[in-house]
């Protein structure tokens, strides 16, 4: 039990750190834009800073491939150890970089390279840590254990938002923005030590002993796992929509329809994140009792029914209604995301699990998550129809619904096609 706790702590702490590092860049983008880009055009500088932030998302699927390969070939533990160090290095370097006034164009170039490395690591970290925990968990706690990894990512984001809020205080010196980035060094070293002393999963060790001569490359991954890849992509797409609508795009939407102050908007989003985190754990626990498909399909249907009313409440501009609308969206997001790690992991054989889940889930989240804020801002500006976010959420729900309906059959096919029962996790 003590070793089990250490294994879980390694995954949870590492995921929290990596999402702290990843989110911190976006939260401090307004500060970074004035330091790493020419100040003649502040708007252009801010857009450039957010573009670098977005680039971190675009490279995440590649990170899923790289760290998925490491996880499937050399072990889940080794992938997690490498990813936490590689995430710590660029994050801490951002805190040490000279600004534009000191080295000119080399400053934004160096910032971009650091961000790309962050995105590469984030693409493999989240799914890799979840698979590590799921394969270590007891059979009747697979979904709850996987949900805790997602919940730990929210802890990291809340840590990042707290540090960003402190940096905004007038009493903080001009160099104070560097401190949150440099804090990743001690946190990362502790996480590295914990992960270095964990045990590899029994599922991976069994697969290594029983593996055949041929090595599955990226082409064979698609050839042998096309349906699971598509299902996982569909689930990831809806996760991207469910997260980026209430917690990223909503910052702009609140200001647009309700004229709320930035501090009020951030407070509402923070409350929503806490509710989201609690619902993730609740959904994972429930999925272990009744199955993931029942939980996730019910949320798909609830999203189709409740998305429009939720945005009607937010669009009203009344503070109490805005909070109610945000809470509805947060609850829907948390209850859907909770069982997702366990379900997607159950679709792949252990020898292809890290690559399959990391790549397809990252691709869905990156495309739909990264696309959501830009698309909605553009469409609303063009049409002046403020209910487009609800329509977009319902569209994402339809994709997810088809994916989840197909997942039960895919689980059975994977189980029947696996020779070693010890190398399979079926939810």
TIFIBA-229370 format. One line per field, with one value per residue (C-alpha): residue number from 1; residue in three letters; x, z, y. Coordinates in steps of 0.02 Angstrom, whole numbers. Layout:
REM TIFIBA-229370
k <- [NUM, ...];
r <- [ALA, ...];
u <- [X, ...];
w <- [Z, ...];
v <- [Y, ...];
//
This chain:
REM TIFIBA-229370
k <- [1, 2, 3, 4, 5, 6, 7, 8, 9, 10, 11, 12, 13, 14, 15, 16, 17, 18, 19, 20, 21, 22, 23, 24, 25, 26, 27, 28, 29, 30, 31, 32, 33, 34, 35, 36, 37, 38, 39, 40, 41, 42, 43, 44, 45, 46, 47, 48, 49, 50, 51, 52, 53, 54, 55, 56, 57, 58, 59, 60, 61, 62, 63, 64, 65, 66, 67, 68, 69, 70, 71, 72, 73, 74, 75, 76, 77, 78, 79, 80, 81, 82, 83, 84, 85, 86, 87, 88, 89, 90, 91, 92, 93, 94, 95, 96, 97, 98, 99, 100, 101, 102, 103, 104, 105, 106, 107, 108, 109, 110, 111, 112, 113, 114, 115, 116, 117, 118, 119, 120, 121, 122, 123, 124, 125, 126, 127, 128, 129, 130, 131, 132, 133, 134, 135, 136, 137, 138, 139, 140, 141, 142, 143, 144, 145, 146, 147, 148, 149, 150, 151, 152, 153, 154, 155, 156, 157, 158, 159, 160, 161, 162, 163, 164, 165, 166, 167, 168, 169, 170, 171, 172, 173, 174, 175, 176, 177, 178, 179, 180, 181, 182, 183, 184, 185, 186, 187, 188, 189, 190, 191, 192, 193, 194, 195, 196, 197, 198, 199, 200, 201, 202, 203, 204, 205, 206, 207, 208, 209, 210, 211, 212, 213, 214, 215, 216, 217, 218, 219, 220, 221, 222, 223, 224, 225, 226, 227, 228, 229, 230, 231, 232, 233, 234, 235, 236, 237, 238, 239, 240, 241, 242, 243, 244, 245, 246, 247, 248, 249, 250, 251, 252, 253, 254, 255, 256, 257, 258, 259, 260, 261, 262, 263, 264, 265, 266, 267, 268, 269, 270, 271, 272, 273, 274, 275, 276, 277, 278, 279, 280, 281, 282, 283, 284, 285, 286, 287, 288, 289, 290, 291, 292, 293, 294, 295, 296, 297, 298, 299, 300, 301, 302, 303, 304, 305, 306, 307, 308, 309, 310, 311, 312, 313, 314, 315, 316, 317, 318, 319, 320, 321, 322, 323, 324, 325, 326, 327, 328, 329, 330, 331, 332, 333, 334, 335, 336, 337, 338, 339, 340, 341, 342, 343, 344, 345, 346, 347, 348, 349, 350, 351, 352, 353, 354, 355, 356, 357, 358, 359, 360, 361, 362, 363, 364, 365, 366, 367, 368, 369, 370, 371, 372, 373, 374, 375, 376, 377, 378, 379, 380, 381, 382, 383, 384, 385, 386, 387, 388, 389, 390, 391, 392, 393, 394, 395, 396, 397, 398, 399, 400, 401, 402, 403, 404, 405, 406, 407, 408, 409, 410, 411, 412, 413, 414, 415, 416, 417, 418, 419, 420, 421, 422, 423, 424, 425, 426, 427];
r <- [UNK, UNK, UNK, UNK, UNK, UNK, UNK, UNK, UNK, UNK, UNK, UNK, UNK, UNK, UNK, UNK, UNK, UNK, UNK, UNK, UNK, UNK, UNK, UNK, UNK, UNK, UNK, UNK, UNK, UNK, UNK, UNK, UNK, UNK, UNK, UNK, UNK, UNK, UNK, UNK, UNK, UNK, UNK, UNK, UNK, UNK, UNK, UNK, UNK, UNK, UNK, UNK, UNK, UNK, UNK, UNK, UNK, UNK, UNK, UNK, UNK, UNK, UNK, UNK, UNK, UNK, UNK, UNK, UNK, UNK, UNK, UNK, UNK, UNK, UNK, UNK, UNK, UNK, UNK, UNK, UNK, UNK, UNK, UNK, UNK, UNK, UNK, UNK, UNK, UNK, UNK, UNK, UNK, UNK, UNK, UNK, UNK, UNK, UNK, UNK, UNK, UNK, UNK, UNK, UNK, UNK, UNK, UNK, UNK, UNK, UNK, UNK, UNK, UNK, UNK, UNK, UNK, UNK, UNK, UNK, UNK, UNK, UNK, UNK, UNK, UNK, UNK, UNK, UNK, UNK, UNK, UNK, UNK, UNK, UNK, UNK, UNK, UNK, UNK, UNK, UNK, UNK, UNK, UNK, UNK, UNK, UNK, UNK, UNK, UNK, UNK, UNK, UNK, UNK, UNK, UNK, UNK, UNK, UNK, UNK, UNK, UNK, UNK, UNK, UNK, UNK, UNK, UNK, UNK, UNK, UNK, UNK, UNK, UNK, UNK, UNK, UNK, UNK, UNK, UNK, UNK, UNK, UNK, UNK, UNK, UNK, UNK, UNK, UNK, UNK, UNK, UNK, UNK, UNK, UNK, UNK, UNK, UNK, UNK, UNK, UNK, UNK, UNK, UNK, UNK, UNK, UNK, UNK, UNK, UNK, UNK, UNK, UNK, UNK, UNK, UNK, UNK, UNK, UNK, UNK, UNK, UNK, UNK, UNK, UNK, UNK, UNK, UNK, UNK, UNK, UNK, UNK, UNK, UNK, UNK, UNK, UNK, UNK, UNK, UNK, UNK, UNK, UNK, UNK, UNK, UNK, UNK, UNK, UNK, UNK, UNK, UNK, UNK, UNK, UNK, UNK, UNK, UNK, UNK, UNK, UNK, UNK, UNK, UNK, UNK, UNK, UNK, UNK, UNK, UNK, UNK, UNK, UNK, UNK, UNK, UNK, UNK, UNK, UNK, UNK, UNK, UNK, UNK, UNK, UNK, UNK, UNK, UNK, UNK, UNK, UNK, UNK, UNK, UNK, UNK, UNK, UNK, UNK, UNK, UNK, UNK, UNK, UNK, UNK, UNK, UNK, UNK, UNK, UNK, UNK, UNK, UNK, UNK, UNK, UNK, UNK, UNK, UNK, UNK, UNK, UNK, UNK, UNK, UNK, UNK, UNK, UNK, UNK, UNK, UNK, UNK, UNK, UNK, UNK, UNK, UNK, UNK, UNK, UNK, UNK, UNK, UNK, UNK, UNK, UNK, UNK, UNK, UNK, UNK, UNK, UNK, UNK, UNK, UNK, UNK, UNK, UNK, UNK, UNK, UNK, UNK, UNK, UNK, UNK, UNK, UNK, UNK, UNK, UNK, UNK, UNK, UNK, UNK, UNK, UNK, UNK, UNK, UNK, UNK, UNK, UNK, UNK, UNK, UNK, UNK, UNK, UNK, UNK, UNK, UNK, UNK, UNK, UNK, UNK, UNK, UNK, UNK, UNK, UNK, UNK, UNK, UNK, UNK, UNK, UNK, UNK, UNK, UNK, UNK, UNK, UNK, UNK, UNK, UNK, UNK, UNK, UNK, UNK, UNK, UNK, UNK, UNK, UNK, UNK, UNK, UNK, UNK];
u <- [0, 145, 224, 55, 37, 210, 167, 7, 91, 223, 90, -18, 124, 204, 42, 5, 178, 166, -4, 60, 204, 94, -44, 73, 131, -45, -94, 60, 50, 2, 159, 271, 210, 278, 446, 486, 414, 432, 322, 275, 115, 51, -93, 22, 139, -4, -64, 113, 125, -40, 17, 168, 49, -57, 97, 120, -48, -10, 145, 58, 8, 191, 231, 102, 193, 366, 324, 197, 337, 449, 309, 265, 446, 548, 414, 285, 403, 544, 427, 364, 540, 598, 444, 451, 634, 604, 456, 554, 699, 608, 493, 637, 732, 586, 616, 798, 780, 844, 706, 686, 771, 925, 949, 822, 741, 832, 714, 551, 642, 707, 534, 456, 578, 543, 356, 371, 467, 333, 199, 298, 310, 129, 70, 140, 132, -54, -103, 58, 30, -151, -104, 31, -97, -233, -118, -65, -242, -355, -479, -630, -544, -476, -589, -578, -388, -382, -496, -377, -242, -358, -404, -220, -202, -335, -234, -87, -192, -260, -81, -34, -182, -139, 41, -15, -133, 11, 119, -17, -5, 71, 191, 277, 443, 466, 565, 431, 358, 513, 479, 331, 434, 587, 479, 466, 646, 621, 448, 516, 665, 550, 437, 588, 648, 477, 455, 631, 588, 423, 392, 351, 175, 147, 50, 202, 322, 209, 197, 387, 408, 276, 309, 335, 482, 400, 398, 242, 286, 175, 98, 52, -23, -152, -174, -210, -301, -396, -564, -493, -394, -551, -652, -516, -501, -689, -684, -534, -624, -770, -652, -570, -738, -800, -644, -603, -779, -810, -631, -540, -664, -780, -660, -697, -882, -917, -841, -937, -1113, -1109, -978, -900, -731, -579, -563, -747, -730, -576, -665, -812, -696, -598, -758, -803, -632, -654, -826, -754, -617, -740, -856, -710, -679, -865, -885, -732, -801, -973, -898, -818, -993, -1101, -979, -905, -1023, -1177, -1096, -1026, -1177, -1290, -1179, -1183, -1372, -1370, -1255, -1373, -1517, -1429, -1300, -1426, -1508, -1336, -1284, -1453, -1416, -1241, -1302, -1427, -1284, -1355, -1217, -1315, -1373, -1196, -1131, -1272, -1231, -1046, -1081, -1191, -1050, -921, -1025, -1053, -867, -811, -936, -888, -700, -694, -704, -614, -440, -503, -612, -480, -348, -464, -474, -291, -180, -42, 93, 7, -84, 31, 52, -130, -205, -73, -78, -264, -322, -194, -245, -429, -400, -275, -380, -546, -476, -358, -489, -632, -584, -529, -678, -808, -735, -735, -911, -989, -905, -967, -1146, -1177, -1264, -1211, -1277, -1147, -1049, -1201, -1216, -1030, -1048, -1196, -1095, -952, -1077, -1138, -959, -929, -1094, -1049, -878, -945, -1079, -939, -825, -914, -888, -708, -673, -740, -640, -481, -513, -546, -393, -274, -188, -122, -257, -125, -83, -258, -361, -546, -660];
w <- [0, 40, -130, -213, -129, -189, -367, -364, -283, -421, -557, -469, -420, -592, -682, -566, -599, -787, -796, -680, -801, -955, -891, -817, -988, -1046, -885, -891, -1079, -1057, -951, -1067, -1221, -1153, -1109, -1257, -1404, -1470, -1373, -1521, -1550, -1385, -1471, -1597, -1455, -1357, -1512, -1541, -1361, -1372, -1537, -1450, -1315, -1451, -1531, -1373, -1408, -1590, -1545, -1410, -1527, -1576, -1391, -1378, -1512, -1437, -1255, -1305, -1395, -1242, -1128, -1237, -1275, -1120, -986, -914, -772, -888, -993, -837, -770, -934, -959, -788, -813, -990, -930, -785, -894, -1019, -885, -773, -923, -960, -787, -834, -1013, -1058, -1123, -1292, -1230, -1186, -1334, -1464, -1578, -1493, -1343, -1430, -1523, -1360, -1282, -1428, -1413, -1227, -1259, -1394, -1277, -1144, -1268, -1322, -1143, -1101, -1247, -1170, -985, -953, -1035, -982, -799, -810, -888, -755, -617, -700, -727, -544, -477, -409, -535, -453, -440, -616, -666, -501, -503, -680, -632, -493, -623, -714, -548, -510, -673, -609, -450, -558, -652, -490, -427, -587, -576, -394, -439, -587, -472, -351, -494, -537, -367, -368, -226, -331, -408, -596, -595, -492, -646, -651, -481, -532, -675, -564, -435, -557, -513, -331, -369, -521, -426, -291, -425, -514, -352, -317, -495, -499, -349, -416, -485, -664, -692, -693, -857, -947, -871, -923, -1099, -1109, -1059, -1182, -1329, -1502, -1615, -1725, -1666, -1694, -1783, -1805, -1966, -1885, -1738, -1859, -1952, -1796, -1691, -1811, -1722, -1546, -1613, -1689, -1531, -1423, -1542, -1530, -1340, -1339, -1455, -1336, -1188, -1281, -1309, -1132, -1053, -1165, -1175, -988, -931, -1074, -1196, -1054, -997, -1159, -1160, -984, -1030, -1193, -1130, -947, -936, -787, -722, -753, -568, -558, -713, -646, -481, -571, -677, -522, -435, -592, -593, -413, -452, -611, -509, -383, -519, -606, -450, -425, -605, -593, -434, -513, -671, -567, -502, -659, -805, -901, -1048, -941, -854, -1011, -1122, -992, -996, -1185, -1178, -1036, -1136, -1285, -1168, -1051, -1158, -1227, -1059, -978, -1105, -1091, -906, -941, -1080, -962, -879, -703, -584, -500, -669, -738, -594, -618, -803, -769, -638, -759, -887, -755, -692, -868, -907, -747, -756, -936, -913, -753, -833, -994, -945, -893, -1047, -1174, -1090, -1100, -1290, -1324, -1295, -1169, -1305, -1399, -1255, -1221, -1405, -1448, -1304, -1298, -1483, -1520, -1358, -1377, -1559, -1516, -1369, -1466, -1623, -1539, -1383, -1478, -1610, -1491, -1427, -1598, -1691, -1569, -1561, -1752, -1777, -1643, -1713, -1888, -1844, -1679, -1621, -1441, -1428, -1544, -1399, -1352, -1532, -1534, -1373, -1442, -1599, -1491, -1391, -1550, -1596, -1420, -1418, -1575, -1502, -1337, -1421, -1519, -1370, -1294, -1449, -1465, -1286, -1324, -1485, -1395, -1257, -1376, -1479, -1331, -1288, -1117, -993, -882, -1016, -1033, -935, -974, -885];
v <- [0, 117, 84, 109, 278, 330, 279, 379, 530, 530, 540, 668, 785, 777, 813, 960, 1031, 1011, 1096, 1232, 1263, 1250, 1366, 1495, 1552, 1592, 1679, 1791, 1821, 2006, 2030, 1931, 2025, 2189, 2111, 2000, 2097, 2275, 2397, 2506, 2405, 2329, 2238, 2156, 2108, 2028, 1933, 1870, 1814, 1719, 1644, 1570, 1506, 1424, 1345, 1245, 1162, 1125, 1025, 923, 779, 761, 751, 615, 516, 541, 505, 374, 281, 295, 235, 85, 37, 79, 93, 212, 258, 311, 419, 509, 539, 613, 721, 804, 854, 916, 1019, 1093, 1150, 1265, 1334, 1384, 1454, 1571, 1645, 1677, 1739, 1913, 2029, 2112, 2271, 2167, 2049, 2105, 1975, 1832, 1857, 1806, 1666, 1593, 1613, 1519, 1374, 1358, 1356, 1224, 1110, 1137, 1084, 932, 870, 911, 804, 647, 686, 689, 524, 439, 480, 424, 257, 232, 258, 154, 5, 13, 33, -104, -171, -88, 83, 106, 250, 342, 328, 395, 539, 592, 625, 744, 825, 852, 948, 1069, 1090, 1142, 1268, 1342, 1358, 1449, 1568, 1608, 1648, 1755, 1851, 1885, 1948, 2074, 2159, 2334, 2291, 2158, 2219, 2227, 2063, 1974, 1888, 1777, 1697, 1585, 1512, 1482, 1394, 1249, 1203, 1146, 1075, 982, 910, 842, 768, 692, 611, 536, 472, 400, 290, 221, 47, 3, -64, -251, -236, -164, -290, -434, -365, -351, -533, -593, -476, -545, -508, -376, -195, -92, 70, 222, 154, -11, 85, 158, -5, -107, 25, 137, 124, 154, 302, 379, 350, 428, 575, 603, 599, 717, 837, 855, 873, 1017, 1102, 1069, 1142, 1288, 1358, 1387, 1415, 1503, 1581, 1629, 1765, 1857, 1810, 1876, 2043, 2048, 2010, 2059, 2197, 2110, 2167, 2059, 2015, 1964, 1858, 1771, 1738, 1658, 1550, 1498, 1443, 1346, 1260, 1202, 1130, 1052, 966, 894, 830, 743, 638, 604, 545, 431, 353, 328, 252, 115, 72, 82, 93, 241, 236, 266, 415, 495, 467, 546, 701, 705, 710, 836, 949, 948, 994, 1117, 1208, 1333, 1373, 1392, 1523, 1608, 1631, 1697, 1810, 1891, 1983, 1965, 1912, 1772, 1704, 1712, 1606, 1481, 1465, 1444, 1310, 1212, 1211, 1165, 1019, 953, 964, 878, 735, 696, 709, 604, 430, 479, 420, 249, 226, 277, 168, 17, 31, -12, -161, -123, -121, 20, 105, 254, 298, 272, 370, 508, 546, 537, 619, 760, 785, 800, 917, 1024, 1044, 1077, 1158, 1272, 1309, 1348, 1523, 1587, 1513, 1578, 1753, 1761, 1691, 1801, 1956, 1913, 1864, 1955, 1796, 1769, 1590, 1514, 1438, 1333, 1272, 1229, 1130, 1032, 992, 927, 823, 736, 686, 621, 527, 430, 391, 327, 221, 137, 113, -38, -143, -84, -141, -314, -328, -277, -404, -548, -505, -506, -668, -619, -567, -489, -360, -294, -172, -177, -55];
//
